[in-house]
Amino acid sequence: MASLPRRNRWWSLSVASIATLIVTADSGQISIALPAIITEFNADLTLAGWIALVHALITASLYLPCGRLSDLVGIGKLFLAGFILYAASSIAAGFAQGAGQLLFFRALQAGGSALVMANNFALVTALFPPEERGRAMGIAGGTISAMGYTLGPVLGGILTHGFGWRSNFYVSAALAVAGFGAARFLLPPESFTGSSEKKEPFDITGALTFALSISLLLFALMVLQKGAAEKSLVGLAVLGGIAALGFFLWWEKRQSFPLLDLELFRIPAFTLGNGARWISFIAMSINSLLMPFFLQLVMGLDPLRAGFLVAPMPFAMALLAPLTGWMSERFVPERLCALGLALTGVALVFLSFFSVGATAFEVVLGLACLGFGMGLFQTPNNNLLMSAVPRQRLGIGSSVLSIVRSVGNSTGAALAAAIVSGRLVALTGQSSLQAFGGQVGFESGSAVLGAFLQGYRYAYLTAAILCFVGAAVSAVRVSER
């Protein structure tokens, strides 16, 4: 596919861009619509938790099988199937008449999301030669992603207020139909054939055991994130997940055609790059969970003002992504990755010292610096990782990147909740952040405020330390340039 005319390559990039926009905007749209959904179905916050949990478990479980399927049957076919499934399930979710139906169709929607997102990086890598790949990844994986995260809550608020919560699903379906059309007419014919010269079997046992292991581990992390007290349940889930993962690795080593080619992890750029990537998403998730609480409960801002204050971070990432993509084509990507994570760590240290007297300017400055650091890291890291993957394993490589993102986000959220909840228990006897969700502002000088700020500081400093470790890992020279 890299032999395509230059203009055709960039037109084909719209397929990956539409997929990224749909999936990244979706989370913001649905989070804004949740109160209306809960009200209509006469449900409680448990339904909101299950909507998020079902989507996370399905996507993370299917990323690896979807990546392997794309290597066998072709990236283009997976994109077509993903857009069809996403559009159909979105329409069905919009017509759901109860919480059970909504959860079922949300699970199908997550399946469509996994089909397209597992192969996004693979498509860009296959389409573009090394001298253009960084810019392409910067657009599809950086700029469009940041736009989706920024516009999602805004679009969700407008649609829910003006047309009801169901309109969010209908708009997502329309975007998926547009994605199907783009994939059908803009992707080159070679993308609809597998990269393997001979027919290889699909590892069903590996797919099932991987899905079981990742689901159990993510479930345990999400229970911890909510500050729940079911320690025995968490312990059983962790033990079951580790056992299933161990069996999966044992099984894969003995297969002639494994679901996950473990030889990929013998490539230093792939292994070290994914380690740094995992750390970056832990840090991002800690900020994503705690900053809204700080803005609304410590500074006393309403959700609208808080939303505007967090916008500089994704905006900075969106602006930087194409530039850093271009830089990753011309400079040693490890240096860019290391510098990006180091700057992210510095920004997290700055944010960790925020207290009651923090100003809006300080928040914007800190979050803009955080977005600048992450923007400098992510695209060169993506380019480094995918450029190291053999062409016949692009689907698997792309899916691993998506899995690392999901696990990193869940790990960061669980870590942040555990640290803050620990301080709340120690100083107030209350364990869950959610206990304060209905308040706007803590009472000045209260024990709860002091406990939250202490936990907030510890969490941000932990994220900063992890980023400095990630910067050291990223600095190891592993590319050929």
Secondary structure, DSSP 4 states (H G I P E B T S, - for coil): -TTS-HHHHHHHHHHHHHHHHHHHHHHHHHHHHHHHHHHHTT--HHHHHHHHHHHHHHHHHHHHHHHHHHHHH-HHHHHHHHHHHHHHHHHHHHT--SHHHHHHHHHHHHHHHHHHHTTHHHHHHHHS-HHHHHHHHIIIIIIHHHHHHHHHHHHHHHHHHHH-THHHHHHHHHHHHHHHHHHHHHS-GGGGS-S-SS-----HHHHHHHHHHHHHHHHHHHHHHTT---HHHHHHHHHHHHHHHHHHHHHHHT-SS-SS-GGGGGSHHHHHHHHHHHHHHHHHHHHHHHHHHIIIIIS---HHHHHHHHTHHHHHHHHHHHHHHHHHHHS-HHHHHHHHHHHHHHHHHHHHT--TT--HHHHHHHHHHHHHHHHHHHHHHHHHHHHTS-GGGHHHHHHHHHHHHHHHHHHHHHHHHHHHHHHHHHHHS---GGGGTT-SSPPTT-HHHHHHHHHHHHHHHHHHHHHHHHHHHHTS--S--
